[in-house]
């Protein structure tokens, strides 16, 4: 399996920490369309029928697959560590493949639904990926995915981004660029999907939290940003950032902040 630098980073990161994405998101309540869901995974799972054949693209440790009532479950991921965790979680309920989104190990028109949680915006060659998803979907099949988008302004997020950008100027930080910038704006998301899909719908998901400073840091450790920092600047970042957060805490020792995600659904053209 040929991999780019960014793909190899993701493989190594998830081999070392399988389940880190589901651990970060599975307990965070998600508000969408005036309803509150147990997590952003549930925002995808709610649309899956019991008689469907479903592919979870970048399935990780299989948490989303474990929520689905579907008759046939398929998972694809690049990380052997994640797939091992998925096999442990799911047993024989799902067929799991190591593979890349640019060349899915799934036959033509095999799936009723393709799902992808917080991974599409990381992938190389977006047009190739979308073409592969279209290939494995049956006529009028559905593609639903969740991606990150700009978070509401908050002191918690602002301080993190400001300090991270300053550290990225340090020669020890060699951050990689992930994915396709078209997935950062709603208009360009629609434009990217249109050659392959129709009936495109975009919904906003809001995740609100109250965390201690240590919990905030633990959340960010589940993201990729900090992995590009050498040990010393990362520790300096940790110390200074937690001191800044401590000054923002309310009487309960916690700070409030929110994230925004987008759920995008489309029908194979």
ROVOVO-961571 format. One record per residue (C-alpha): residue in one letter; x, y, z; chain; residue number from 0. Coordinates in steps of 0.05 Angstrom, whole numbers. Example, Ala and Ser with C-alpha at 12.3 -4.5 7.8 and 13.67 -1.06 7.14 Angstrom:
# residues 2
<type=a; px=246; py=-90; pz=156; mol=A; seq=0>
<type=s; px=273; py=-21; pz=143; mol=A; seq=1>
***
This chain:
# residues 269
<type=x; px=0; py=0; pz=0; mol=A; seq=0>
<type=x; px=35; py=63; pz=-25; mol=A; seq=1>
<type=x; px=27; py=121; pz=23; mol=A; seq=2>
<type=x; px=42; py=195; pz=23; mol=A; seq=3>
<type=x; px=77; py=230; pz=81; mol=A; seq=4>
<type=x; px=11; py=253; pz=110; mol=A; seq=5>
<type=x; px=-19; py=184; pz=104; mol=A; seq=6>
<type=x; px=41; py=151; pz=137; mol=A; seq=7>
<type=x; px=36; py=201; pz=194; mol=A; seq=8>
<type=x; px=-37; py=183; pz=204; mol=A; seq=9>
<type=x; px=-23; py=108; pz=201; mol=A; seq=10>
<type=x; px=33; py=114; pz=253; mol=A; seq=11>
<type=x; px=-9; py=160; pz=298; mol=A; seq=12>
<type=x; px=-68; py=112; pz=299; mol=A; seq=13>
<type=x; px=-25; py=49; pz=304; mol=A; seq=14>
<type=x; px=4; py=79; pz=367; mol=A; seq=15>
<type=x; px=-63; py=103; pz=395; mol=A; seq=16>
<type=x; px=-119; py=60; pz=367; mol=A; seq=17>
<type=x; px=-188; py=85; pz=386; mol=A; seq=18>
<type=x; px=-165; py=155; pz=401; mol=A; seq=19>
<type=x; px=-216; py=189; pz=355; mol=A; seq=20>
<type=x; px=-276; py=150; pz=382; mol=A; seq=21>
<type=x; px=-251; py=161; pz=453; mol=A; seq=22>
<type=x; px=-250; py=236; pz=439; mol=A; seq=23>
<type=x; px=-319; py=240; pz=408; mol=A; seq=24>
<type=x; px=-363; py=183; pz=433; mol=A; seq=25>
<type=x; px=-384; py=216; pz=499; mol=A; seq=26>
<type=x; px=-394; py=287; pz=472; mol=A; seq=27>
<type=x; px=-468; py=304; pz=463; mol=A; seq=28>
<type=x; px=-482; py=335; pz=395; mol=A; seq=29>
<type=x; px=-537; py=384; pz=378; mol=A; seq=30>
<type=x; px=-564; py=382; pz=307; mol=A; seq=31>
<type=x; px=-628; py=406; pz=276; mol=A; seq=32>
<type=x; px=-659; py=424; pz=343; mol=A; seq=33>
<type=x; px=-645; py=354; pz=372; mol=A; seq=34>
<type=x; px=-592; py=329; pz=420; mol=A; seq=35>
<type=x; px=-556; py=265; pz=402; mol=A; seq=36>
<type=x; px=-511; py=222; pz=447; mol=A; seq=37>
<type=x; px=-452; py=237; pz=401; mol=A; seq=38>
<type=x; px=-435; py=260; pz=331; mol=A; seq=39>
<type=x; px=-431; py=186; pz=313; mol=A; seq=40>
<type=x; px=-505; py=181; pz=328; mol=A; seq=41>
<type=x; px=-518; py=237; pz=278; mol=A; seq=42>
<type=x; px=-494; py=189; pz=224; mol=A; seq=43>
<type=x; px=-523; py=125; pz=253; mol=A; seq=44>
<type=x; px=-594; py=152; pz=257; mol=A; seq=45>
<type=x; px=-603; py=148; pz=181; mol=A; seq=46>
<type=x; px=-583; py=75; pz=173; mol=A; seq=47>
<type=x; px=-637; py=24; pz=160; mol=A; seq=48>
<type=x; px=-634; py=-47; pz=187; mol=A; seq=49>
<type=x; px=-633; py=-78; pz=117; mol=A; seq=50>
<type=x; px=-576; py=-35; pz=91; mol=A; seq=51>
<type=x; px=-505; py=-53; pz=69; mol=A; seq=52>
<type=x; px=-460; py=0; pz=100; mol=A; seq=53>
<type=x; px=-388; py=18; pz=89; mol=A; seq=54>
<type=x; px=-353; py=59; pz=144; mol=A; seq=55>
<type=x; px=-294; py=93; pz=110; mol=A; seq=56>
<type=x; px=-236; py=104; pz=159; mol=A; seq=57>
<type=x; px=-274; py=61; pz=209; mol=A; seq=58>
<type=x; px=-221; py=66; pz=264; mol=A; seq=59>
<type=x; px=-236; py=20; pz=323; mol=A; seq=60>
<type=x; px=-306; py=4; pz=297; mol=A; seq=61>
<type=x; px=-345; py=48; pz=345; mol=A; seq=62>
<type=x; px=-392; py=76; pz=291; mol=A; seq=63>
<type=x; px=-403; py=6; pz=262; mol=A; seq=64>
<type=x; px=-421; py=-20; pz=331; mol=A; seq=65>
<type=x; px=-480; py=30; pz=333; mol=A; seq=66>
<type=x; px=-510; py=9; pz=266; mol=A; seq=67>
<type=x; px=-570; py=-37; pz=259; mol=A; seq=68>
<type=x; px=-551; py=-52; pz=187; mol=A; seq=69>
<type=x; px=-553; py=-123; pz=159; mol=A; seq=70>
<type=x; px=-483; py=-119; pz=127; mol=A; seq=71>
<type=x; px=-426; py=-79; pz=157; mol=A; seq=72>
<type=x; px=-360; py=-64; pz=122; mol=A; seq=73>
<type=x; px=-302; py=-24; pz=150; mol=A; seq=74>
<type=x; px=-240; py=3; pz=115; mol=A; seq=75>
<type=x; px=-181; py=35; pz=149; mol=A; seq=76>
<type=x; px=-106; py=46; pz=135; mol=A; seq=77>
<type=x; px=-85; py=30; pz=206; mol=A; seq=78>
<type=x; px=-74; py=-42; pz=227; mol=A; seq=79>
<type=x; px=-77; py=-20; pz=300; mol=A; seq=80>
<type=x; px=-146; py=9; pz=291; mol=A; seq=81>
<type=x; px=-170; py=-52; pz=252; mol=A; seq=82>
<type=x; px=-146; py=-98; pz=307; mol=A; seq=83>
<type=x; px=-186; py=-57; pz=357; mol=A; seq=84>
<type=x; px=-246; py=-59; pz=311; mol=A; seq=85>
<type=x; px=-242; py=-135; pz=305; mol=A; seq=86>
<type=x; px=-239; py=-140; pz=381; mol=A; seq=87>
<type=x; px=-300; py=-95; pz=387; mol=A; seq=88>
<type=x; px=-342; py=-125; pz=331; mol=A; seq=89>
<type=x; px=-323; py=-197; pz=326; mol=A; seq=90>
<type=x; px=-354; py=-227; pz=263; mol=A; seq=91>
<type=x; px=-408; py=-173; pz=257; mol=A; seq=92>
<type=x; px=-368; py=-135; pz=205; mol=A; seq=93>
<type=x; px=-321; py=-148; pz=147; mol=A; seq=94>
<type=x; px=-258; py=-106; pz=156; mol=A; seq=95>
<type=x; px=-206; py=-88; pz=105; mol=A; seq=96>
<type=x; px=-139; py=-51; pz=108; mol=A; seq=97>
<type=x; px=-140; py=-3; pz=51; mol=A; seq=98>
<type=x; px=-142; py=69; pz=25; mol=A; seq=99>
<type=x; px=-201; py=111; pz=5; mol=A; seq=100>
<type=x; px=-169; py=124; pz=-63; mol=A; seq=101>
<type=x; px=-173; py=50; pz=-80; mol=A; seq=102>
<type=x; px=-228; py=18; pz=-39; mol=A; seq=103>
<type=x; px=-225; py=-58; pz=-32; mol=A; seq=104>
<type=x; px=-300; py=-63; pz=-45; mol=A; seq=105>
<type=x; px=-335; py=-85; pz=-108; mol=A; seq=106>
<type=x; px=-377; py=-39; pz=-152; mol=A; seq=107>
<type=x; px=-447; py=-19; pz=-127; mol=A; seq=108>
<type=x; px=-438; py=-61; pz=-63; mol=A; seq=109>
<type=x; px=-464; py=-10; pz=-13; mol=A; seq=110>
<type=x; px=-529; py=25; pz=3; mol=A; seq=111>
<type=x; px=-494; py=76; pz=48; mol=A; seq=112>
<type=x; px=-422; py=100; pz=57; mol=A; seq=113>
<type=x; px=-407; py=136; pz=123; mol=A; seq=114>
<type=x; px=-345; py=174; pz=144; mol=A; seq=115>
<type=x; px=-334; py=207; pz=212; mol=A; seq=116>
<type=x; px=-281; py=261; pz=218; mol=A; seq=117>
<type=x; px=-234; py=233; pz=165; mol=A; seq=118>
<type=x; px=-254; py=258; pz=95; mol=A; seq=119>
<type=x; px=-221; py=326; pz=107; mol=A; seq=120>
<type=x; px=-155; py=290; pz=120; mol=A; seq=121>
<type=x; px=-152; py=251; pz=55; mol=A; seq=122>
<type=x; px=-108; py=261; pz=-5; mol=A; seq=123>
<type=x; px=-137; py=264; pz=-76; mol=A; seq=124>
<type=x; px=-208; py=283; pz=-57; mol=A; seq=125>
<type=x; px=-236; py=275; pz=-127; mol=A; seq=126>
<type=x; px=-208; py=204; pz=-131; mol=A; seq=127>
<type=x; px=-238; py=188; pz=-63; mol=A; seq=128>
<type=x; px=-306; py=215; pz=-82; mol=A; seq=129>
<type=x; px=-303; py=175; pz=-147; mol=A; seq=130>
<type=x; px=-288; py=111; pz=-108; mol=A; seq=131>
<type=x; px=-345; py=124; pz=-60; mol=A; seq=132>
<type=x; px=-392; py=135; pz=-119; mol=A; seq=133>
<type=x; px=-366; py=70; pz=-150; mol=A; seq=134>
<type=x; px=-383; py=27; pz=-90; mol=A; seq=135>
<type=x; px=-452; py=58; pz=-79; mol=A; seq=136>
<type=x; px=-514; py=29; pz=-111; mol=A; seq=137>
<type=x; px=-556; py=76; pz=-154; mol=A; seq=138>
<type=x; px=-587; py=128; pz=-108; mol=A; seq=139>
<type=x; px=-542; py=105; pz=-51; mol=A; seq=140>
<type=x; px=-526; py=154; pz=4; mol=A; seq=141>
<type=x; px=-459; py=184; pz=25; mol=A; seq=142>
<type=x; px=-460; py=217; pz=94; mol=A; seq=143>
<type=x; px=-399; py=245; pz=128; mol=A; seq=144>
<type=x; px=-380; py=290; pz=186; mol=A; seq=145>
<type=x; px=-322; py=339; pz=182; mol=A; seq=146>
<type=x; px=-295; py=394; pz=226; mol=A; seq=147>
<type=x; px=-307; py=467; pz=213; mol=A; seq=148>
<type=x; px=-289; py=533; pz=246; mol=A; seq=149>
<type=x; px=-305; py=533; pz=320; mol=A; seq=150>
<type=x; px=-343; py=591; pz=352; mol=A; seq=151>
<type=x; px=-297; py=644; pz=381; mol=A; seq=152>
<type=x; px=-275; py=629; pz=452; mol=A; seq=153>
<type=x; px=-217; py=645; pz=497; mol=A; seq=154>
<type=x; px=-201; py=571; pz=502; mol=A; seq=155>
<type=x; px=-195; py=561; pz=427; mol=A; seq=156>
<type=x; px=-163; py=629; pz=413; mol=A; seq=157>
<type=x; px=-108; py=618; pz=464; mol=A; seq=158>
<type=x; px=-93; py=548; pz=437; mol=A; seq=159>
<type=x; px=-90; py=571; pz=364; mol=A; seq=160>
<type=x; px=-48; py=632; pz=380; mol=A; seq=161>
<type=x; px=4; py=592; pz=419; mol=A; seq=162>
<type=x; px=5; py=535; pz=369; mol=A; seq=163>
<type=x; px=18; py=582; pz=310; mol=A; seq=164>
<type=x; px=75; py=614; pz=348; mol=A; seq=165>
<type=x; px=106; py=546; pz=362; mol=A; seq=166>
<type=x; px=98; py=525; pz=289; mol=A; seq=167>
<type=x; px=149; py=578; pz=272; mol=A; seq=168>
<type=x; px=200; py=538; pz=312; mol=A; seq=169>
<type=x; px=245; py=495; pz=269; mol=A; seq=170>
<type=x; px=227; py=432; pz=308; mol=A; seq=171>
<type=x; px=154; py=436; pz=287; mol=A; seq=172>
<type=x; px=144; py=405; pz=218; mol=A; seq=173>
<type=x; px=69; py=403; pz=211; mol=A; seq=174>
<type=x; px=38; py=369; pz=150; mol=A; seq=175>
<type=x; px=-20; py=395; pz=110; mol=A; seq=176>
<type=x; px=-78; py=347; pz=107; mol=A; seq=177>
<type=x; px=-133; py=339; pz=57; mol=A; seq=178>
<type=x; px=-168; py=386; pz=8; mol=A; seq=179>
<type=x; px=-183; py=458; pz=26; mol=A; seq=180>
<type=x; px=-249; py=454; pz=-12; mol=A; seq=181>
<type=x; px=-278; py=419; pz=49; mol=A; seq=182>
<type=x; px=-269; py=481; pz=92; mol=A; seq=183>
<type=x; px=-327; py=521; pz=63; mol=A; seq=184>
<type=x; px=-399; py=500; pz=50; mol=A; seq=185>
<type=x; px=-401; py=528; pz=-21; mol=A; seq=186>
<type=x; px=-338; py=492; pz=-42; mol=A; seq=187>
<type=x; px=-361; py=427; pz=-8; mol=A; seq=188>
<type=x; px=-422; py=428; pz=-53; mol=A; seq=189>
<type=x; px=-379; py=443; pz=-114; mol=A; seq=190>
<type=x; px=-332; py=385; pz=-99; mol=A; seq=191>
<type=x; px=-389; py=336; pz=-90; mol=A; seq=192>
<type=x; px=-432; py=357; pz=-149; mol=A; seq=193>
<type=x; px=-396; py=316; pz=-203; mol=A; seq=194>
<type=x; px=-413; py=253; pz=-165; mol=A; seq=195>
<type=x; px=-473; py=267; pz=-121; mol=A; seq=196>
<type=x; px=-540; py=304; pz=-119; mol=A; seq=197>
<type=x; px=-589; py=325; pz=-64; mol=A; seq=198>
<type=x; px=-532; py=352; pz=-23; mol=A; seq=199>
<type=x; px=-552; py=373; pz=48; mol=A; seq=200>
<type=x; px=-507; py=406; pz=99; mol=A; seq=201>
<type=x; px=-526; py=409; pz=173; mol=A; seq=202>
<type=x; px=-488; py=442; pz=230; mol=A; seq=203>
<type=x; px=-471; py=403; pz=293; mol=A; seq=204>
<type=x; px=-452; py=439; pz=357; mol=A; seq=205>
<type=x; px=-414; py=406; pz=414; mol=A; seq=206>
<type=x; px=-413; py=446; pz=479; mol=A; seq=207>
<type=x; px=-368; py=430; pz=537; mol=A; seq=208>
<type=x; px=-346; py=451; pz=606; mol=A; seq=209>
<type=x; px=-276; py=424; pz=622; mol=A; seq=210>
<type=x; px=-222; py=433; pz=673; mol=A; seq=211>
<type=x; px=-156; py=457; pz=643; mol=A; seq=212>
<type=x; px=-128; py=387; pz=646; mol=A; seq=213>
<type=x; px=-189; py=360; pz=609; mol=A; seq=214>
<type=x; px=-180; py=413; pz=556; mol=A; seq=215>
<type=x; px=-108; py=392; pz=546; mol=A; seq=216>
<type=x; px=-128; py=318; pz=543; mol=A; seq=217>
<type=x; px=-177; py=335; pz=488; mol=A; seq=218>
<type=x; px=-124; py=370; pz=447; mol=A; seq=219>
<type=x; px=-76; py=311; pz=457; mol=A; seq=220>
<type=x; px=-126; py=270; pz=417; mol=A; seq=221>
<type=x; px=-116; py=317; pz=357; mol=A; seq=222>
<type=x; px=-57; py=316; pz=310; mol=A; seq=223>
<type=x; px=-29; py=386; pz=322; mol=A; seq=224>
<type=x; px=13; py=371; pz=383; mol=A; seq=225>
<type=x; px=46; py=310; pz=350; mol=A; seq=226>
<type=x; px=89; py=356; pz=307; mol=A; seq=227>
<type=x; px=122; py=390; pz=367; mol=A; seq=228>
<type=x; px=187; py=367; pz=399; mol=A; seq=229>
<type=x; px=183; py=348; pz=472; mol=A; seq=230>
<type=x; px=211; py=412; pz=501; mol=A; seq=231>
<type=x; px=167; py=463; pz=464; mol=A; seq=232>
<type=x; px=107; py=418; pz=475; mol=A; seq=233>
<type=x; px=119; py=418; pz=550; mol=A; seq=234>
<type=x; px=128; py=493; pz=550; mol=A; seq=235>
<type=x; px=63; py=500; pz=511; mol=A; seq=236>
<type=x; px=28; py=455; pz=562; mol=A; seq=237>
<type=x; px=52; py=494; pz=622; mol=A; seq=238>
<type=x; px=37; py=563; pz=593; mol=A; seq=239>
<type=x; px=-30; py=544; pz=564; mol=A; seq=240>
<type=x; px=-56; py=512; pz=627; mol=A; seq=241>
<type=x; px=-36; py=574; pz=666; mol=A; seq=242>
<type=x; px=-75; py=616; pz=617; mol=A; seq=243>
<type=x; px=-136; py=571; pz=623; mol=A; seq=244>
<type=x; px=-133; py=572; pz=699; mol=A; seq=245>
<type=x; px=-144; py=647; pz=697; mol=A; seq=246>
<type=x; px=-206; py=636; pz=654; mol=A; seq=247>
<type=x; px=-239; py=584; pz=699; mol=A; seq=248>
<type=x; px=-305; py=598; pz=733; mol=A; seq=249>
<type=x; px=-321; py=581; pz=805; mol=A; seq=250>
<type=x; px=-326; py=506; pz=790; mol=A; seq=251>
<type=x; px=-255; py=505; pz=762; mol=A; seq=252>
<type=x; px=-279; py=495; pz=691; mol=A; seq=253>
<type=x; px=-282; py=535; pz=626; mol=A; seq=254>
<type=x; px=-337; py=532; pz=574; mol=A; seq=255>
<type=x; px=-323; py=525; pz=499; mol=A; seq=256>
<type=x; px=-355; py=495; pz=437; mol=A; seq=257>
<type=x; px=-337; py=460; pz=373; mol=A; seq=258>
<type=x; px=-375; py=460; pz=307; mol=A; seq=259>
<type=x; px=-378; py=402; pz=258; mol=A; seq=260>
<type=x; px=-415; py=394; pz=192; mol=A; seq=261>
<type=x; px=-456; py=334; pz=172; mol=A; seq=262>
<type=x; px=-461; py=328; pz=97; mol=A; seq=263>
<type=x; px=-508; py=280; pz=62; mol=A; seq=264>
<type=x; px=-514; py=267; pz=-13; mol=A; seq=265>
<type=x; px=-544; py=217; pz=-62; mol=A; seq=266>
<type=x; px=-504; py=182; pz=-115; mol=A; seq=267>
<type=x; px=-518; py=216; pz=-182; mol=A; seq=268>
***
